[in-house]
């Protein structure tokens, strides 16, 4: 999730329409990912769709779209795809201050354990819209991946890779940078210690 602060505040009808369209298009990109029978093919399509969106959309966080040539994303590696249960965890609150929406509250509702890598907290957004949020910060943060960490799941914005009654898809190949990685006019909830892995993750979007 990326929460806008000044100067990008949708005031005009065109601004509001742009944000609505951006969210609808992101949601469709992830719907196509979930509908695909091949995670690798879905990943390639996800890269192409996001490149087009970031290059052309009026709500893009890319500041210099004229020179933009595409997001830096590593090739797909199936070893970093997991289908795992959300395990119970002690409740914990995370309050994220923003410039436009006040304090945005999150509550830790569980964890996912990724074999050989560690565990990540699953946060529920405790304000209008709900949804779950899973960021990740790895040992490459600041040295190849964005220093503040990346996002895996942000269901209120449509970033959801799939789930069943018991399990959820956590595919690190789809780790992506928050908007504040490109434009400091955006305020983003970032990964805390609960979402930090001690290992390097050589997949997903790079810094």
C-alpha positions in Angstrom: 0.0 0.0 0.0 1.2 3.5 -0.7 -0.6 6.4 0.9 -0.3 9.8 -0.9 0.8 13.0 0.9 1.4 16.4 -0.6 1.7 17.3 -3.3 -0.2 14.5 -4.9 -3.7 14.8 -3.4 -6.5 14.1 -5.8 -8.6 17.3 -5.7 -9.9 17.6 -9.2 -12.3 15.2 -10.9 -9.5 14.2 -13.3 -7.2 13.4 -10.3 -9.9 11.3 -8.6 -10.7 9.5 -11.9 -7.0 8.8 -12.4 -6.6 7.2 -9.0 -9.8 5.1 -9.5 -8.6 3.9 -12.9 -5.1 3.1 -11.5 -6.6 0.9 -8.8 -9.0 -0.8 -11.2 -6.1 -1.6 -13.5 -3.9 -2.9 -10.7 -6.7 -5.1 -9.5 -7.2 -6.5 -13.0 -3.4 -7.2 -13.3 -3.6 -9.4 -10.2 -6.9 -11.0 -11.3 -5.0 -12.1 -14.4 -2.2 -13.5 -12.3 -4.6 -15.5 -10.2 -6.3 -16.9 -13.3 -3.1 -18.1 -14.9 -2.2 -21.8 -14.6 1.5 -20.9 -14.9 3.1 -18.7 -12.3 6.1 -18.0 -14.6 3.8 -16.9 -17.4 1.8 -14.8 -15.0 4.9 -13.2 -13.7 6.0 -12.2 -17.3 2.6 -10.7 -17.9 2.6 -8.9 -14.6 5.9 -7.3 -15.5 4.7 -6.2 -18.9 1.4 -4.8 -17.6 3.1 -2.9 -14.8 5.7 -1.4 -17.1 3.0 -0.1 -19.4 1.0 1.2 -16.4 4.0 3.0 -14.9 5.0 4.4 -18.2 1.7 5.9 -19.3 -0.7 6.3 -16.5 -1.4 9.8 -15.1 -1.3 8.4 -11.5 2.1 6.8 -12.0 4.7 7.5 -9.3 7.4 7.6 -11.9 8.6 11.3 -11.9 10.3 11.2 -15.3 8.2 9.0 -17.5 9.9 10.3 -20.7 13.1 8.5 -19.8 11.4 5.5 -18.2 12.3 2.2 -19.8 10.8 -0.3 -17.5 10.9 -1.6 -13.9 13.9 -3.7 -12.9 12.5 -7.1 -12.0 14.4 -10.4 -11.7 13.4 -13.5 -13.8 11.0 -15.9 -12.2 12.4 -18.5 -9.8 9.9 -21.1 -8.7 11.9 -21.8 -5.5 10.5 -18.6 -4.1 6.9 -19.5 -4.5 5.1 -20.8 -1.4 1.5 -21.9 -0.6 1.3 -21.8 3.2 -1.2 -21.4 6.0 -1.6 -18.2 7.9 -0.7 -19.3 11.4 -2.0 -17.7 14.6 0.2 -15.0 16.2 -0.1 -12.7 19.2 -2.0 -9.5 18.2 0.1 -6.5 17.7 -0.9 -3.0 16.5 1.0 -0.9 14.0 0.0 2.8 13.5 1.2 4.5 10.4 1.0 8.3 10.3 0.3 9.9 7.0 0.0 13.4 5.7 -3.5 13.1 4.3 -5.3 10.2 6.2 -4.1 10.7 9.7 -2.9 7.6 11.5 -3.7 4.4 9.6 -4.0 1.4 12.0 -2.9 -2.1 11.2 -3.2 -5.2 13.5 -1.0 -8.3 13.2 -3.5 -11.2 12.7 -1.0 -14.0 11.9 2.2 -15.1 10.4 3.3 -17.1 7.3 6.3 -19.3 7.6 8.4 -19.6 4.4 10.6 -22.7 4.6 14.3 -21.9 4.7 13.7 -18.2 4.8 11.8 -17.2 7.9 8.4 -15.8 8.8 6.5 -12.7 7.9 3.7 -11.0 9.8 0.3 -10.7 8.2 -1.3 -7.4 9.0 -5.0 -6.5 8.8 -5.9 -2.9 7.9 -8.2 -1.7 10.7 -9.9 1.1 8.9 -12.3 1.6 6.1 -11.8 -1.0 3.4 -10.1 -3.6 5.5 -7.8 -6.1 3.7 -4.4 -7.7 4.5 -1.0 -6.3 4.1 2.3 -8.3 3.9 5.6 -6.3 3.3 9.0 -7.8 3.3 12.5 -6.5 3.9 15.4 -8.8 3.1 19.2 -8.8 3.6 19.7 -7.0 0.3 17.6 -4.0 1.4 19.6 -0.9 0.6 22.1 -3.0 -1.4 20.0 -4.1 -4.4 16.5 -4.0 -3.1 14.6 -0.9 -1.8 16.0 0.1 1.6 12.6 0.3 3.2 11.4 -3.0 2.0 9.0 -4.2 -0.6 5.3 -5.3 -0.7 4.0 -8.8 -1.4 0.3 -8.5 -0.6 -1.9 -5.5 -0.3 -5.4 -6.7 -0.9 -7.2 -3.4 -0.5 -5.3 -2.3 -3.6 -6.0 -5.6 -5.4 -2.4 -7.0 -4.8 -3.5 -10.6 -4.0 -1.9 -13.7 -5.4 -4.5 -16.3 -4.4 -5.8 -18.3 -1.4 -7.9 -21.2 -0.4 -9.7 -21.9 2.8 -6.5 -23.0 4.5 -3.6 -21.6 2.6 -2.4 -18.4 0.9 0.0 -17.9 -2.0 3.2 -16.0 -1.0 5.3 -15.6 -4.1 8.4 -13.5 -3.5 8.9 -13.2 -7.3 6.0 -10.7 -7.1 7.7 -8.5 -4.5 7.3 -4.9 -5.6 8.5 -1.5 -4.5 6.1 0.9 -2.8 5.4 4.2 -4.6 7.7 6.1 -2.2 10.7 4.3 -3.7 10.0 6.4 -6.9 8.4 9.6 -5.6 9.0 11.0 -2.1 5.6 12.7 -2.3 4.1 9.3 -1.2 4.1 8.0 2.3 4.3 4.2 2.6 3.9 1.8 5.5 7.3 0.0 5.5 8.4 -3.4 6.8 9.1 -3.6 10.5 11.1 -6.3 12.4 8.1 -8.6 12.1 8.5 -8.5 8.3 12.3 -8.7 8.0 14.1 -11.7 6.7 17.8 -12.3 7.5 18.4 -13.9 4.1 18.9 -12.3 0.6 15.9 -12.5 -1.8 17.3 -12.3 -5.3 13.9 -12.1 -6.9 11.2 -9.5 -7.4 11.5 -5.9 -8.2 15.0 -4.3 -7.6 15.8 -0.9 -6.1 
